Amino acid sequence: MSAGTTTLETAVGAAVVALAVAFFAYAYKTAGVGGTSSADGYVLVAEFDNAEGINVGTDVRLAGIKVGSVTAQSLNTESYQARIEMTVEKKVSLADDSQAKITSEGLLGGKFIALEPGGSDARLGPGDQFSYTQGSVDLWALIGQAMAGSKSSGGSGSSEPAPAPDATPAPDATPAPEATPAPEAAPAPEAAPATGNP
């Protein structure tokens, strides 16, 4: 190999690596995986009875628009609730009676935290905790309950057969009188042997 070919291959390789780094940096920034840093916003805390599907980096949305992300999660060992810390953009000022609830993007979509603004004049500040929260709903458990409820209701359109009546007599029923046995019949007389005399 000549020195010119090696230099060209090195330059092409460096260009490919630089392009790959630029692509990943763009994808990271566009996807919002990095979330909102504490320099860009302020931290709020919410406690949920069920935080299934919420992880660090999960979106925090207000009116469907991403305004922050989850930055930490832990278990409150006193109340046994999931403690979620989220960073929200500084330009978003929430009333202290605002609600944080975990919801999903449709039937099989990912979960996120939806913020619903309250009407109070007092505002949540850095480190404050939401007073009103709603945890994650277990959709499959609800479907199972609905199916079990429809089976137990036994509506007129039910395809299940009716149970067979009980064959045992009721305890207060009087038994039928027993039939008296018929007297034994006397044996029939034996026939006399036939004789050959006419």
Beta strands, then each sheet from edge to edge (+ up, - down):
strand 1: 41-48
strand 2: 59-62
strand 3: 65-76
strand 4: 81-89
strand 5: 99-104
strand 6: 111-116
strand 7: 132-134
sheet 1: 1+ 4- 3+ 2- 6- 5+ 7+
end
